[in-house]
Amino acid sequence: MCGFFYGDEELTEEEIDEIILEAAIRIRKYGMEMPAIMALESFKPLMFVGGEMARLTLSPFFPIFGANVDLWGQKLIHVFEEKENVDKLITLLEKMSTGEYEEEKAEEAPEEDPVEEKQ
């Protein structure tokens, strides 16, 4: 399990896998699997530094867009600071682009946007 930036909350492995799957589905939705794989492979050695820079420069602006965006953004930064999670995302994107990934799993993912405000 990983510690999480937001207080004493911790992300479980299931939550981390859900975040990775959601990111892969969003990337696939726009047909950007190959450019995303190339970018992730290129920046993988600097992901931790990039995560810290994102916390410094982007995190102060997340609350402006609502609590859900703030929490989702913090979780994304935290999850993708770790190289093994980036490797999981790359592997998942490669499987999706070659058709090896079962479409049923992608369809089981929640349809609602975790970033949207719930009223």
N, CA, C and O of each residue as an XYZ file, in Angstrom:
476
protein
N       0.827     -1.175      0.000
C       0.000      0.000      0.000
C       0.879      1.250      0.000
O       2.021      1.239      0.460
N       0.317      2.293     -0.519
C       1.053      3.530     -0.634
C       0.454      4.574      0.287
O      -0.760      4.605      0.488
N       1.293      5.424      0.845
C       0.780      6.570      1.577
C       0.218      7.567      0.592
O       0.589      7.568     -0.582
N      -0.663      8.405      1.061
C      -1.298      9.356      0.158
C      -1.122     10.754      0.710
O      -1.162     10.948      1.925
N      -0.932     11.709     -0.138
C      -0.640     13.086      0.207
C      -1.731     13.730      1.040
O      -1.431     14.593      1.865
N      -2.953     13.355      0.862
C      -4.097     13.982      1.502
C      -4.311     13.422      2.890
O      -5.061     12.458      3.042
N      -3.692     13.977      3.898
C      -3.918     13.544      5.263
C      -3.385     12.151      5.523
O      -2.320     11.776      5.031
N      -4.130     11.393      6.298
C      -3.714     10.036      6.666
C      -4.291      8.982      5.742
O      -4.108      7.787      5.976
N      -4.979      9.401      4.704
C      -5.626      8.471      3.785
C      -4.574      7.664      3.022
O      -3.510      8.177      2.678
N      -4.887      6.404      2.767
C      -3.997      5.553      1.991
C      -4.742      5.005      0.787
O      -5.944      4.746      0.848
N      -4.023      4.833     -0.294
C      -4.602      4.227     -1.487
C      -4.306      2.733     -1.467
O      -3.164      2.322     -1.256
N      -5.327      1.931     -1.684
C      -5.120      0.487     -1.764
C      -4.660      0.140     -3.173
O      -4.727      0.965     -4.084
N      -4.198     -1.083     -3.335
C      -3.774     -1.538     -4.660
C      -4.939     -1.526     -5.639
O      -4.755     -1.234     -6.821
N      -6.148     -1.842     -5.151
C      -7.329     -1.821     -6.011
C      -7.620     -0.402     -6.506
O      -7.948     -0.200     -7.675
N      -7.495      0.577     -5.606
C      -7.724      1.973     -5.994
C      -6.683      2.429     -7.010
O      -7.006      3.139     -7.963
N      -5.455      2.026     -6.806
C      -4.391      2.389     -7.742
C      -4.669      1.776     -9.107
O      -4.515      2.445    -10.129
N      -5.078      0.507     -9.133
C      -5.404     -0.148    -10.407
C      -6.588      0.522    -11.092
O      -6.604      0.643    -12.317
N      -7.585      0.960    -10.313
C      -8.736      1.666    -10.889
C      -8.315      2.989    -11.517
O      -8.807      3.357    -12.584
N      -7.408      3.700    -10.860
C      -6.925      4.976    -11.393
C      -6.150      4.747    -12.684
O      -6.310      5.497    -13.647
N      -5.311      3.715    -12.708
C      -4.546      3.390    -13.907
C      -5.485      3.002    -15.050
O      -5.292      3.434    -16.186
N      -6.500      2.190    -14.750
C      -7.471      1.792    -15.766
C      -8.239      3.000    -16.293
O      -8.442      3.127    -17.500
N      -8.662      3.880    -15.405
C      -9.391      5.082    -15.826
C      -8.520      5.964    -16.729
O      -9.002      6.503    -17.726
N      -7.249      6.108    -16.378
C      -6.340      6.895    -17.217
C      -6.186      6.251    -18.591
O      -6.201      6.948    -19.606
N      -6.039      4.926    -18.633
C      -5.890      4.222    -19.907
C      -7.148      4.356    -20.761
O      -7.057      4.548    -21.974
N      -8.307      4.258    -20.142
C      -9.565      4.389    -20.886
C      -9.690      5.789    -21.482
O     -10.115      5.946    -22.627
N      -9.319      6.798    -20.708
C      -9.390      8.176    -21.221
C      -8.405      8.387    -22.374
O      -8.731      9.049    -23.359
N      -7.215      7.829    -22.250
C      -6.233      7.952    -23.328
C      -6.746      7.252    -24.580
O      -6.625      7.779    -25.686
N      -7.316      6.066    -24.402
C      -7.835      5.309    -25.550
C      -9.035      6.006    -26.186
O      -9.214      5.955    -27.403
N      -9.838      6.644    -25.378
C     -11.025      7.351    -25.875
C     -10.652      8.360    -26.957
O     -11.410      8.569    -27.904
N      -9.499      8.977    -26.818
C      -9.042      9.966    -27.789
C      -8.077      9.395    -28.816
O      -7.543     10.139    -29.639
N      -7.841      8.080    -28.782
C      -6.972      7.438    -29.761
C      -5.509      7.837    -29.626
O      -4.786      7.927    -30.618
N      -5.082      8.073    -28.398
C      -3.719      8.561    -28.169
C      -2.818      7.523    -27.498
O      -1.895      7.882    -26.766
N      -3.081      6.248    -27.745
C      -2.305      5.207    -27.078
C      -0.816      5.291    -27.417
O       0.027      5.325    -26.521
N      -0.497      5.324    -28.710
C       0.917      5.315    -29.111
C       1.656      6.591    -28.686
O       2.760      6.489    -28.151
N       1.094      7.788    -28.900
C       1.797      8.980    -28.401
C       1.963      8.964    -26.878
O       2.983      9.423    -26.364
N       0.966      8.438    -26.156
C       1.065      8.365    -24.702
C       2.159      7.393    -24.284
O       2.918      7.676    -23.357
N       2.247      6.242    -24.963
C       3.292      5.261    -24.638
C       4.670      5.872    -24.873
O       5.570      5.726    -24.046
N       4.828      6.556    -26.003
C       6.126      7.176    -26.307
C       6.483      8.236    -25.268
O       7.627      8.300    -24.818
N       5.512      9.069    -24.883
C       5.775     10.113    -23.894
C       6.092      9.506    -22.529
O       7.019      9.948    -21.850
N       5.327      8.502    -22.130
C       5.568      7.875    -20.830
C       6.928      7.191    -20.773
O       7.633      7.292    -19.769
N       7.301      6.494    -21.850
C       8.628      5.857    -21.890
C       9.738      6.907    -21.819
O      10.762      6.689    -21.172
N       9.535      8.032    -22.478
C      10.550      9.085    -22.493
C      10.719      9.741    -21.131
O      11.837     10.030    -20.703
N       9.600      9.972    -20.457
C       9.642     10.722    -19.198
C       9.698      9.843    -17.959
O       9.759     10.354    -16.841
N       9.679      8.524    -18.145
C       9.649      7.611    -17.004
C      10.774      7.862    -15.995
O      10.513      7.817    -14.792
N      12.006      8.122    -16.425
C      13.054      8.362    -15.427
C      12.831      9.625    -14.589
O      13.387      9.747    -13.498
N      12.028     10.558    -15.087
C      11.811     11.813    -14.375
C      10.428     11.922    -13.748
O      10.024     13.015    -13.349
N       9.693     10.819    -13.651
C       8.323     10.889    -13.161
C       8.237     11.398    -11.726
O       7.326     12.162    -11.406
N       9.148     11.000    -10.865
C       9.090     11.461     -9.481
C       9.306     12.968     -9.414
O       8.576     13.681     -8.725
N      10.309     13.439    -10.132
C      10.582     14.878    -10.154
C       9.396     15.632    -10.760
O       9.011     16.695    -10.274
N       8.824     15.069    -11.823
C       7.655     15.686    -12.445
C       6.471     15.738    -11.499
O       5.731     16.721    -11.479
N       6.287     14.684    -10.713
C       5.207     14.657     -9.733
C       5.373     15.729     -8.674
O       4.409     16.387     -8.284
N       6.599     15.897     -8.214
C       6.858     16.940     -7.221
C       6.649     18.333     -7.818
O       6.136     19.231     -7.151
N       7.048     18.501     -9.069
C       6.829     19.789     -9.738
C       5.336     20.047     -9.931
O       4.883     21.184     -9.793
N       4.574     19.012    -10.246
C       3.127     19.160    -10.403
C       2.486     19.540     -9.072
O       1.576     20.368     -9.025
N       2.963     18.931     -7.997
C       2.440     19.305     -6.669
C       2.715     20.769     -6.376
O       1.877     21.464     -5.801
N       3.869     21.225     -6.764
C       4.254     22.610     -6.483
C       3.505     23.601     -7.369
O       3.074     24.654     -6.899
N       3.350     23.268     -8.649
C       2.788     24.251     -9.581
C       1.295     24.075     -9.849
O       0.590     25.071    -10.008
N       0.792     22.840     -9.903
C      -0.607     22.609    -10.247
C      -1.528     22.464     -9.043
O      -2.668     22.929     -9.072
N      -1.043     21.825     -7.990
C      -1.897     21.544     -6.834
C      -2.598     22.766     -6.250
O      -3.754     22.653     -5.844
N      -1.957     23.914     -6.191
C      -2.675     25.071     -5.638
C      -3.905     25.474     -6.454
O      -4.797     26.138     -5.926
N      -3.967     25.088     -7.718
C      -5.085     25.478     -8.567
C      -6.205     24.438     -8.616
O      -7.298     24.748     -9.091
N      -5.966     23.222     -8.141
C      -6.994     22.181     -8.161
C      -8.258     22.578     -7.401
O      -9.353     22.357     -7.917
N      -8.161     23.154     -6.198
C      -9.384     23.475     -5.447
C     -10.305     24.472     -6.159
O     -11.502     24.515     -5.876
N      -9.773     25.250     -7.055
C     -10.597     26.204     -7.792
C     -11.677     25.479     -8.581
O     -12.783     25.997     -8.741
N     -11.371     24.296     -9.070
C     -12.293     23.531     -9.902
C     -13.184     22.594     -9.099
O     -13.988     21.863     -9.678
N     -13.056     22.603     -7.796
C     -13.919     21.795     -6.941
C     -13.153     20.727     -6.189
O     -12.012     20.404     -6.518
N     -13.800     20.189     -5.179
C     -13.168     19.187     -4.314
C     -12.858     17.904     -5.068
O     -11.836     17.269     -4.809
N     -13.734     17.508     -6.006
C     -13.499     16.268     -6.749
C     -12.262     16.377     -7.631
O     -11.476     15.433     -7.717
N     -12.083     17.516     -8.285
C     -10.902     17.719     -9.135
C      -9.653     17.748     -8.267
O      -8.619     17.193     -8.638
N      -9.749     18.390     -7.122
C      -8.611     18.469     -6.211
C      -8.178     17.077     -5.773
O      -6.996     16.743     -5.851
N      -9.117     16.269     -5.315
C      -8.797     14.926     -4.851
C      -8.291     14.046     -5.991
O      -7.300     13.334     -5.832
N      -8.973     14.092     -7.152
C      -8.576     13.289     -8.311
C      -7.176     13.681     -8.783
O      -6.363     12.808     -9.086
N      -6.891     14.966     -8.849
C      -5.576     15.434     -9.276
C      -4.476     14.979     -8.337
O      -3.409     14.554     -8.779
N      -4.739     15.069     -7.027
C      -3.747     14.619     -6.051
C      -3.485     13.121     -6.184
O      -2.345     12.667     -6.085
N      -4.555     12.364     -6.410
C      -4.389     10.911     -6.568
C      -3.588     10.590     -7.825
O      -2.710      9.728     -7.793
N      -3.880     11.277     -8.936
C      -3.131     11.033    -10.174
C      -1.650     11.326    -10.001
O      -0.796     10.543    -10.417
N      -1.358     12.455     -9.385
C       0.045     12.818     -9.163
C       0.721     11.751     -8.316
O       1.826     11.308     -8.631
N       0.064     11.344     -7.252
C       0.654     10.353     -6.350
C       0.881      9.009     -7.042
O       1.946      8.406     -6.900
N      -0.102      8.548     -7.777
C      -0.013      7.228     -8.412
C       1.089      7.204     -9.468
O       1.868      6.252     -9.529
N       1.161      8.242    -10.298
C       2.099      8.192    -11.416
C       3.493      8.719    -11.075
O       4.331      8.861    -11.965
N       3.749      9.008     -9.809
C       5.120      9.290     -9.377
C       5.939      8.004     -9.301
O       7.165      8.040     -9.396
N       5.272      6.888     -9.134
C       5.963      5.611     -8.977
C       6.136      4.932    -10.333
O       5.177      4.788    -11.090
N       7.352      4.521    -10.628
C       7.674      3.946    -11.935
C       6.898      2.670    -12.232
O       6.528      2.430    -13.381
N       6.643      1.843    -11.209
C       5.909      0.602    -11.477
C       4.477      0.885    -11.928
O       3.913      0.119    -12.709
N       3.889      1.971    -11.446
C       2.542      2.332    -11.905
C       2.563      2.855    -13.333
O       1.629      2.620    -14.100
N       3.619      3.559    -13.686
C       3.771      4.022    -15.067
C       3.956      2.817    -15.981
O       3.411      2.781    -17.084
N       4.726      1.830    -15.523
C       4.901      0.600    -16.307
C       3.572     -0.137    -16.489
O       3.296     -0.670    -17.564
N       2.753     -0.165    -15.436
C       1.430     -0.797    -15.548
C       0.578     -0.085    -16.591
O      -0.105     -0.729    -17.387
N       0.619      1.245    -16.585
C      -0.160      2.016    -17.558
C       0.342      1.755    -18.974
O      -0.461      1.578    -19.890
N       1.657      1.727    -19.163
C       2.218      1.463    -20.487
C       1.809      0.076    -20.974
O       1.413     -0.084    -22.129
N       1.902     -0.928    -20.100
C       1.514     -2.292    -20.466
C       0.038     -2.352    -20.832
O      -0.333     -2.998    -21.813
N      -0.803     -1.689    -20.056
C      -2.235     -1.681    -20.332
C      -2.539     -0.988    -21.657
O      -3.380     -1.460    -22.422
N      -1.865      0.123    -21.934
C      -2.064      0.826    -23.205
C      -1.604     -0.022    -24.384
O      -2.249     -0.025    -25.433
N      -0.488     -0.745    -24.220
C      -0.010     -1.626    -25.291
C      -1.018     -2.736    -25.564
O      -1.289     -3.060    -26.721
N      -1.575     -3.322    -24.500
C      -2.584     -4.371    -24.685
C      -3.830     -3.814    -25.354
O      -4.422     -4.470    -26.211
N      -4.232     -2.614    -24.969
C      -5.420     -2.002    -25.576
C      -5.198     -1.702    -27.051
O      -6.099     -1.892    -27.868
N      -4.009     -1.236    -27.392
C      -3.753     -0.865    -28.780
C      -3.612     -2.080    -29.696
O      -3.889     -1.985    -30.892
N      -3.185     -3.221    -29.147
C      -3.056     -4.429    -29.964
C      -4.297     -5.306    -29.907
O      -4.391     -6.296    -30.633
N      -5.250     -4.952    -29.050
C      -6.482     -5.724    -28.946
C      -6.392     -6.889    -27.990
O      -7.318     -7.698    -27.939
N      -5.322     -7.011    -27.232
C      -5.173     -8.107    -26.277
C      -6.007     -7.898    -25.025
O      -6.358     -8.860    -24.341
N      -6.318     -6.674    -24.728
C      -7.087     -6.362    -23.519
C      -8.554     -6.664    -23.745
O      -9.116     -6.282    -24.772
N      -9.179     -7.344    -22.800
C     -10.592     -7.679    -22.939
C     -11.426     -6.419    -22.820
O     -11.291     -5.660    -21.860
N     -12.280     -6.205    -23.790
C     -13.132     -5.023    -23.815
C     -14.116     -5.007    -22.656
O     -14.562     -3.939    -22.235
N     -14.462     -6.198    -22.129
C     -15.422     -6.250    -21.033
C     -14.896     -5.519    -19.818
O     -15.658     -4.844    -19.127
N     -13.601     -5.641    -19.539
C     -13.033     -4.963    -18.383
C     -13.144     -3.456    -18.542
O     -13.444     -2.747    -17.582
N     -12.902     -2.968    -19.748
C     -12.996     -1.528    -19.983
C     -14.437     -1.060    -19.855
O     -14.690      0.055    -19.401
N     -15.388     -1.907    -20.255
C     -16.787     -1.525    -20.161
C     -17.287     -1.573    -18.730
O     -18.245     -0.878    -18.394
N     -16.660     -2.379    -17.874
C     -17.060     -2.456    -16.479
C     -16.629     -1.231    -15.703
O     -17.148     -0.982    -14.615
N     -15.698     -0.462    -16.231
C     -15.231      0.734    -15.545
C     -16.383      1.718    -15.405
O     -17.268      1.760    -16.260
N     -16.384      2.499    -14.351
C     -17.488      3.426    -14.133
C     -17.605      4.445    -15.250
O     -16.607      4.991    -15.720
N     -18.829      4.691    -15.667
C     -19.089      5.638    -16.750
C     -18.992      7.079    -16.280
O     -18.682      7.974    -17.066
N     -19.260      7.309    -14.987
C     -19.273      8.680    -14.514
C     -17.857      9.228    -14.453
O     -16.896      8.489    -14.236
N     -17.750     10.500    -14.642
C     -16.459     11.171    -14.641
C     -16.108     11.535    -13.188
O     -16.837     12.312    -12.570
N     -15.015     10.997    -12.628
C     -14.688     11.284    -11.237
C     -14.325     12.750    -11.013
O     -14.293     13.218     -9.875
N     -14.055     13.462    -12.086
C     -13.677     14.863    -11.960
C     -14.904     15.757    -11.868
O     -14.836     16.844    -11.294
N     -16.024     15.312    -12.428
C     -17.231     16.141    -12.442
C     -17.775     16.293    -11.029
O     -17.699     15.375    -10.212
N     -18.317     17.460    -10.762
C     -18.950     17.734     -9.470
C     -20.241     16.942     -9.343
O     -21.025     16.871    -10.290
N     -20.462     16.354     -8.194
C     -21.724     15.668     -7.936
C     -22.616     16.640     -7.176
O     -22.174     17.318     -6.249
N     -23.877     16.696     -7.584
C     -24.786     17.663     -6.952
C     -25.849     16.985     -6.166
O     -26.696     17.652     -5.571
